[in-house]
């Protein structure tokens, strides 16, 4: 962390600190052989904390089949890790809520923190991730850096983040301070000596693919990452935008659809009153508390809640949100101009197809397809004309494909075709049919005339004998080399790769052994208008 910010944090007199009980809880929690009676004795030193621990063991949120009459029984019911995590949650919550941080809206911060904690916990239960109480604590403390920065930079920090959506905070903070709240929170959790997973979860809570960086399980980290956007559904003013973002983050982190997120929201809504009671804080303003269940149902089509709407309206709303989530998923896979799949989706499918081909011992062919001299069309007739031609060509290519083939726009006037189960001979025949179909098209110009376009293509086959760790890149490299050969052979033709996989080392030898420049070195041959 930037040294001057760290110095301000260390010297800040109002920076949150751990209570004596919390410090001892951290120490005890590191000893797997600790006697439960020791934990009970420690908690009994704080009557409020002891009362909450006993109460939570008998709460519908946590009770596991039998109640508890004493503090020792409560810890036995909950388990050591859960007891320590819950006690820390209560202790830290009380300590931090009493912090003198006049800048940010502390009430809003704590409502979001509690909702995030509950979302992380129920997401963990939904996915079968172990340590749901640790998830609760990680979700609760993931944005602790906001409190720290507000205390160290009174007034200044609040002005930086005022009115901003939570997802935009790290960018705004780094632009103004060269540090963000996730970094500051991780630093403070480390300074407190809390378990390392809490600092790592806070540090990477805004990154959708951060499990490897955070050195925690992918499921655990994903639950923390998703929990904040789920909490925003209740907190943000634009409910529709917050809902769409929560669905998108859940899909990006775990491929989880709207239905699963809705199940988590249902459980959160049902247990919210108990959560508010345990932490002595209203998560929503009093005027909204009674309408929470109805609001959640309207926004996310939650079922099984007793609301004023009819059961049929509930099913309709649920279907609407599912369709919206599916539409969002489809949008990120498609090219905006042609409607074909985009490069990102093709790369993902190719990886899966290669694994399937390896497992089944099947062949797999890929073709690079490039429209000839397309740059000259854009230059002479304008990009709108070029766009219309690209759309028409994409439609014609799609109409000629076999079942199971996948066509994507790879960029500009370049397409890529995945053909499972065929070698370069059959693959070349398929692509030759596409070439003829495109050559026969006549494109009307705004001037009243017509224009013909042609394509060149290169085909390569994967046989399972990959010589590098990047099988996808190697196969596409071979197809790209074959496309280059088609271009230098006069265009409007199809060429199949003749190179065996064992030749791929950054230079692809021809039959005669000469080297052909790679796509990175051959410049703009595919776009050459001459």
C-alpha positions in Angstrom: 0.0 0.0 0.0 1.2 3.5 -0.7 3.4 4.6 2.1 1.8 8.0 2.9 -1.7 6.4 3.1 -0.3 3.7 5.4 1.3 6.3 7.6 -2.0 8.2 7.9 -3.8 5.0 8.8 -1.2 4.1 11.5 -1.4 7.6 13.0 -5.2 8.0 12.8 -6.5 8.2 16.4 -10.0 7.2 15.3 -9.0 4.1 13.4 -11.1 1.1 14.4 -9.4 -1.3 16.9 -10.1 -4.7 18.2 -11.5 -5.2 21.6 -9.6 -7.3 24.2 -12.1 -10.1 23.9 -11.8 -10.0 20.1 -8.0 -10.2 20.3 -8.2 -13.2 22.6 -10.8 -14.9 20.3 -8.4 -14.6 17.4 -5.6 -16.2 19.5 -7.9 -19.0 20.8 -9.2 -19.6 17.3 -5.7 -20.5 16.1 -5.5 -23.5 18.5 -7.4 -26.5 17.2 -6.9 -28.2 20.5 -8.5 -25.5 22.6 -11.0 -26.6 25.2 -14.6 -25.4 24.5 -14.8 -24.4 28.2 -11.9 -21.9 27.6 -13.9 -20.2 24.8 -17.0 -20.2 27.0 -15.0 -18.6 29.9 -13.7 -15.9 27.5 -17.1 -15.1 26.1 -18.6 -14.9 29.6 -16.3 -11.9 30.3 -18.5 -10.0 27.9 -22.1 -10.5 29.0 -23.5 -9.0 25.8 -21.4 -11.2 23.6 -22.2 -14.3 25.7 -25.9 -13.6 25.5 -25.7 -13.2 21.7 -23.7 -16.5 21.3 -26.2 -18.4 23.4 -29.1 -16.8 21.6 -27.7 -17.6 18.2 -27.2 -21.3 19.1 -31.0 -21.4 19.7 -31.9 -19.2 16.7 -33.7 -20.5 13.6 -30.7 -19.2 11.7 -28.2 -21.6 13.3 -30.0 -24.2 15.5 -29.0 -27.7 14.3 -31.6 -30.0 15.9 -31.0 -29.3 19.6 -31.0 -26.3 21.8 -28.5 -25.0 24.3 -29.0 -24.0 27.9 -25.4 -23.0 28.7 -22.7 -21.1 26.9 -20.6 -24.3 26.7 -23.5 -26.2 25.2 -24.0 -23.3 22.7 -20.4 -23.6 21.6 -20.7 -27.4 21.3 -23.9 -26.9 19.1 -22.2 -24.3 16.9 -18.8 -25.8 16.7 -15.5 -24.1 17.6 -14.8 -22.4 14.2 -18.4 -21.2 13.9 -18.5 -20.0 17.5 -15.3 -18.0 17.1 -16.4 -16.5 13.7 -19.8 -15.5 15.0 -18.4 -14.0 18.2 -15.9 -12.0 16.1 -18.7 -10.9 13.9 -20.7 -9.6 16.9 -17.6 -8.1 18.6 -16.3 -6.4 15.5 -19.7 -5.2 14.5 -20.3 -3.5 17.8 -16.8 -2.0 17.8 -16.8 -0.7 14.3 -20.4 0.7 14.5 -19.2 2.9 17.4 -16.4 4.3 15.3 -16.4 8.1 14.9 -16.5 8.3 11.1 -18.5 11.4 10.2 -17.9 11.3 6.5 -19.5 8.2 4.9 -23.1 7.1 5.6 -22.2 4.6 8.3 -25.8 3.3 8.6 -25.9 2.5 4.9 -22.4 0.9 5.2 -23.5 -1.5 8.0 -26.8 -2.4 6.3 -24.8 -3.4 3.2 -22.2 -5.2 5.3 -24.9 -7.4 7.1 -26.7 -8.1 3.8 -23.3 -9.1 2.2 -22.5 -11.4 5.1 -25.9 -13.1 4.9 -25.6 -13.4 1.1 -22.1 -15.0 1.4 -23.4 -17.4 3.9 -26.4 -18.6 2.0 -24.5 -18.7 -1.2 -22.0 -21.0 0.5 -24.9 -23.2 1.7 -26.3 -23.3 -1.8 -23.0 -24.4 -3.3 -22.0 -26.7 -0.5 -18.9 -24.6 0.4 -17.6 -25.5 3.9 -17.2 -22.9 6.7 -20.3 -20.8 6.2 -19.7 -18.9 9.4 -16.3 -18.0 8.1 -18.0 -16.9 4.9 -20.4 -14.7 7.0 -17.4 -13.0 8.6 -15.6 -12.5 5.3 -18.7 -11.0 3.8 -19.2 -8.7 6.8 -15.6 -7.4 6.7 -14.9 -7.2 3.0 -15.4 -3.5 2.8 -13.8 -2.6 6.1 -11.3 -0.4 4.2 -14.1 2.2 3.6 -14.3 2.8 7.4 -10.5 2.9 7.7 -10.0 5.4 4.8 -12.9 7.6 6.1 -11.3 7.7 9.5 -7.8 8.5 8.1 -9.0 11.0 5.6 -12.0 12.7 7.2 -14.1 14.7 4.7 -11.7 13.9 1.8 -12.7 10.3 1.4 -16.4 10.9 1.7 -16.2 13.5 -1.1 -14.5 11.0 -3.4 -17.1 8.3 -3.0 -20.2 10.4 -2.6 -23.0 9.3 -4.8 -21.0 6.6 -6.6 -22.1 3.0 -7.1 -20.2 0.5 -5.0 -18.8 -1.3 -8.0 -17.1 1.9 -9.1 -15.5 2.8 -5.8 -12.1 1.1 -6.3 -11.6 2.9 -9.6 -12.5 6.3 -8.1 -10.4 5.7 -5.0 -7.3 4.7 -6.9 -7.6 7.7 -9.2 -7.8 10.1 -6.2 -5.6 8.3 -3.6 -3.6 5.7 -5.5 -5.1 3.1 -3.1 -8.6 1.6 -2.8 -10.7 0.4 0.1 -10.1 -3.3 -0.6 -6.3 -2.8 -0.2 -6.8 -0.7 2.9 -9.2 -3.2 4.4 -6.8 -6.1 3.7 -4.0 -4.1 5.4 -6.1 -3.4 8.5 -7.3 -7.0 8.9 -3.7 -8.1 8.6 -2.6 -5.5 11.2 -5.3 -6.9 13.6 -3.8 -10.4 13.2 -7.1 -11.9 11.9 -6.9 -15.1 9.9 -5.2 -14.6 6.6 -8.2 -15.7 4.5 -10.2 -12.6 5.7 -7.5 -10.2 4.5 -7.2 -12.1 1.1 -11.0 -12.2 0.7 -11.2 -8.5 1.3 -8.3 -7.7 -1.0 -9.9 -9.5 -4.0 -13.6 -9.1 -3.3 -14.1 -6.9 -6.3 -12.4 -9.3 -8.8 -14.6 -11.9 -10.5 -11.8 -14.4 -11.1 -9.6 -13.9 -8.1 -9.6 -17.3 -6.4 -6.0 -18.1 -7.5 -4.8 -14.7 -6.4 -6.6 -14.9 -3.1 -5.2 -18.4 -2.3 -8.6 -19.5 -1.1 -11.0 -22.0 -2.6 -12.7 -20.9 -5.8 -16.1 -21.5 -4.2 -15.3 -19.5 -1.1 -13.9 -16.5 -3.0 -16.8 -16.5 -5.5 -19.3 -16.4 -2.6 -17.7 -13.3 -1.2 -17.4 -11.7 -4.6 -21.1 -12.3 -5.4 -22.3 -11.2 -1.9 -21.8 -7.5 -2.4 -23.8 -7.2 -5.7 -26.6 -9.2 -4.1 -26.7 -6.8 -1.1 -26.9 -3.9 -3.6 -30.3 -5.2 -4.8 -31.6 -4.0 -1.4 -29.4 -1.0 -1.1 -29.2 0.7 -4.5 -31.9 2.9 -5.8 -32.0 1.4 -9.3 -33.3 -2.1 -8.4 -33.4 -3.4 -12.0 -29.8 -2.4 -12.7 -28.6 -3.9 -9.4 -30.5 -7.1 -10.1 -29.0 -7.5 -13.6 -25.5 -6.9 -12.2 -26.0 -9.5 -9.5 -27.1 -12.1 -12.0 -24.2 -11.2 -14.3 -21.6 -11.5 -11.5 -23.1 -14.8 -10.4 -22.8 -16.1 -13.9 -19.3 -14.8 -14.4 -18.0 -16.2 -11.1 -19.7 -19.6 -11.1 -22.0 -19.9 -14.1 -24.9 -19.6 -11.7 -28.2 -18.6 -13.2 -30.9 -16.3 -11.9 -32.9 -19.1 -10.4 -30.1 -20.0 -7.9 -29.6 -16.4 -7.0 -33.3 -16.1 -6.4 -33.2 -19.0 -4.0 -30.5 -17.2 -2.0 -32.6 -14.1 -1.9 -35.6 -16.0 -0.7 -33.6 -17.3 2.3 -32.2 -13.9 3.0 -35.7 -12.3 3.0 -37.1 -15.1 5.3 -34.2 -14.7 7.9 -33.7 -10.9 7.7 -35.8 -10.1 10.9 -33.7 -12.5 13.0 -30.5 -11.1 11.6 -31.6 -7.6 12.4 -32.5 -8.6 16.0 -29.2 -10.4 16.5 -27.1 -7.4 15.4 -29.4 -4.8 16.8 -29.5 -2.8 13.6 -32.4 -2.3 11.1 -31.1 -3.4 7.7 -33.8 -1.3 6.0 -35.5 1.9 7.1 -38.5 1.2 9.3 -40.9 2.4 6.6 -39.6 -0.3 4.2 -39.2 -3.1 6.7 -42.7 -4.4 6.5 -42.6 -4.3 2.6 -39.3 -6.2 2.3 -40.7 -9.5 1.3 -43.1 -8.0 -1.2 -40.2 -5.8 -2.7 -37.9 -8.8 -3.0 -40.7 -10.8 -4.7 -41.4 -8.0 -7.2 -37.7 -7.6 -8.1 -36.5 -11.2 -8.3 -39.7 -13.3 -8.7 -39.1 -15.0 -5.4 -41.5 -17.9 -4.8 -42.9 -19.4 -1.6 -43.4 -16.1 0.2 -46.9 -15.0 1.4 -47.5 -11.8 -0.6 -50.4 -9.9 -1.9 -49.9 -11.0 -5.6 -51.4 -14.2 -6.9 -49.3 -17.3 -7.5 -49.7 -16.9 -11.2 -48.2 -13.4 -11.0 -45.3 -14.8 -9.1 -44.5 -17.4 -11.7 -44.7 -14.8 -14.4 -42.3 -12.5 -12.7 -39.9 -15.4 -12.0 -39.9 -16.3 -15.7 -39.3 -12.7 -16.7 -36.2 -12.5 -14.6 -34.9 -15.8 -15.8 -35.4 -14.7 -19.4 -33.7 -11.4 -18.6 -30.7 -13.2 -17.2 -30.6 -15.5 -20.2 -30.7 -12.5 -22.5 -27.8 -11.0 -20.6 -25.8 -14.2 -21.0 -26.6 -14.4 -24.7 -25.6 -10.7 -25.3 -22.1 -11.3 -23.9 -21.6 -14.2 -26.3 -22.7 -12.5 -29.5 -21.1 -10.1 -32.0 -23.2 -7.0 -32.0 -23.1 -6.5 -35.8 -23.6 -9.9 -37.3 -25.3 -11.8 -34.5 -22.7 -14.5 -34.8 -20.9 -15.8 -31.7 -18.0 -13.6 -30.7 -14.3 -14.4 -30.3 -14.5 -14.8 -26.5 -17.2 -17.4 -26.7 -15.5 -19.3 -29.6 -12.3 -19.5 -27.6 -14.2 -21.0 -24.6 -16.0 -23.5 -26.8 -12.8 -24.5 -28.6 -11.1 -25.3 -25.3 -14.0 -27.6 -24.3 -14.1 -29.2 -27.8 -10.4 -30.0 -27.6 -10.9 -31.7 -24.3 -13.8 -33.7 -25.6 -11.8 -34.7 -28.7 -8.9 -35.9 -26.5 -11.3 -37.8 -24.2 -13.1 -39.5 -27.2 -10.2 -39.9 -29.5 -12.0 -37.8 -32.2 -10.6 -35.4 -34.8 -11.4 -31.7 -34.8 -10.9 -29.1 -37.5 -10.8 -25.4 -37.5 -11.0 -22.9 -40.4 -9.9 -19.3 -40.6 -12.1 -17.5 -43.1 -11.2 -14.0 -44.4 -13.1 -11.8 -46.9 -10.7 -10.8 -49.7 -9.7 -7.1 -50.2 -12.4 -6.0 -47.8 -10.5 -2.9 -46.8 -10.9 -1.6 -50.3 -14.7 -2.0 -50.0 -14.8 0.1 -46.8 -12.5 2.7 -48.4 -14.4 2.9 -51.7 -18.1 2.5 -50.6 -18.0 3.4 -46.9 -18.3 1.4 -43.7 -22.1 1.2 -43.7 -21.9 -0.7 -47.0 -19.2 -2.9 -45.6 -21.3 -3.6 -42.6 -24.3 -4.6 -44.7 -22.0 -7.0 -46.7 -20.6 -8.5 -43.5 -24.1 -9.2 -42.2 -25.2 -10.7 -45.5 -22.1 -12.9 -45.7 -22.6 -14.1 -42.1 -26.2 -15.1 -42.9 -25.1 -17.0 -46.0 -22.3 -18.8 -44.1 -24.7 -19.8 -41.4 -27.2 -21.2 -43.9 -24.5 -23.5 -45.3 -23.2 -25.1 -42.1 -23.6 -28.6 -41.0 -25.3 -29.5 -37.7 -22.8 -29.2 -34.9 -20.5 -26.7 -36.6 -19.9 -23.4 -34.9 -19.2 -20.1 -36.7 -17.9 -16.9 -35.0 -16.8 -13.5 -36.1 -13.2 -13.3 -35.0 -12.6 -9.7 -35.8 -13.1 -7.3 -38.7 -13.9 -9.3 -41.8 -12.4 -12.5 -40.3 -14.5 -15.5 -39.3 -13.5 -18.8 -37.6 -15.3 -22.1 -38.0 -15.2 -25.1 -35.6 -15.9 -28.5 -37.2 -16.0 -31.4 -34.7 -15.3 -34.9 -35.9 -13.7 -34.2 -39.3 -10.2 -34.1 -40.8 -8.8 -31.4 -43.1 -10.2 -33.3 -46.2 -13.8 -33.1 -45.1 -13.2 -29.8 -43.4 -11.9 -28.3 -46.7 -14.9 -29.6 -48.5 -17.2 -27.9 -46.1 -15.3 -24.6 -46.4 -15.2 -24.9 -50.2 -19.0 -25.1 -50.2 -19.0 -21.9 -48.1 -16.6 -20.2 -50.5 -18.7 -21.0 -53.5 -21.9 -19.8 -51.8 -20.3 -16.4 -50.9 -18.8 -16.0 -54.4 -22.3 -16.4 -55.9 -23.7 -13.6 -53.8 -24.5 -10.2 -55.4 -24.5 -7.2 -53.1 -26.5 -4.1 -54.1 -24.8 -0.8 -53.7 -26.3 2.5 -52.9 -25.4 3.7 -56.4 -27.6 1.0 -57.9 -24.9 -1.3 -59.0 -23.8 -4.7 -57.6 -20.7 -6.0 -55.9 -19.3 -9.5 -55.5 -17.0 -10.5 -52.7 -14.8 -13.6 -52.3 -13.2 -15.3 -49.4 -10.0 -17.1 -48.6 -9.7 -19.8 -46.0 -7.3 -22.0 -44.2 -8.2 -25.3 -42.5 -6.2 -27.2 -39.8 -7.0 -30.5 -38.0 -6.3 -31.4 -34.4 -5.4 -35.1 -33.9 -4.5 -35.1 -30.3 -0.7 -34.7 -30.8 -0.2 -31.3 -29.4 3.4 -30.2 -28.7 2.7 -27.2 -26.6 0.6 -26.5 -23.5 -1.6 -24.2 -25.6 -3.4 -26.6 -27.9 -6.0 -24.0 -28.9 -3.4 -21.5 -29.9 -1.4 -24.1 -31.8 -4.4 -25.3 -33.8 -5.4 -21.7 -34.7 -1.9 -20.9 -35.6 -1.9 -23.8 -38.2 -5.2 -22.6 -39.6 -3.9 -19.1 -39.8 -0.8 -20.3 -41.7 -3.0 -22.1 -44.2 -5.1 -18.9 -44.7 -1.9 -17.1 -45.4 -1.1 -19.6 -48.1 -4.5 -19.1 -49.6 -3.9 -15.4 -49.8 -0.5 -15.6 -51.4 -1.9 -18.2 -53.9 -4.2 -15.7 -55.4 -7.2 -15.5 -52.9 -10.7 -16.9 -53.4 -9.5 -20.4 -52.5 -9.2 -22.9 -49.6 -5.9 -24.3 -48.3 -5.4 -27.1 -45.8 -2.6 -27.1 -43.3 0.0 -29.7 -44.2 2.2 -29.1 -41.1 2.3 -31.8 -38.4 1.8 -30.6 -34.9 5.4 -31.5 -34.0 6.6 -28.7 -36.2 5.0 -25.9 -34.2 7.7 -23.9 -32.4 6.8 -20.4 -33.4 7.7 -21.0 -37.1 5.7 -23.3 -39.3 7.8 -25.1 -41.9 6.3 -25.6 -45.4 6.6 -28.9 -47.3 9.9 -27.7 -48.6 11.1 -26.7 -45.2 11.0 -22.9 -45.7 9.5 -20.8 -43.0 6.2 -18.9 -43.5 5.8 -15.7 -41.4 3.5 -16.1 -38.5 0.3 -14.0 -38.2 2.1 -11.6 -35.9 4.8 -10.9 -38.5 3.0 -11.0 -41.8 1.5 -7.6 -41.4 -1.8 -6.8 -43.2 -1.6 -9.4 -46.0 -5.2 -10.5 -45.2 -6.4 -6.9 -45.6 -4.1 -6.0 -48.5 -6.4 -4.3 -51.1 -4.0 -5.0 -54.0 
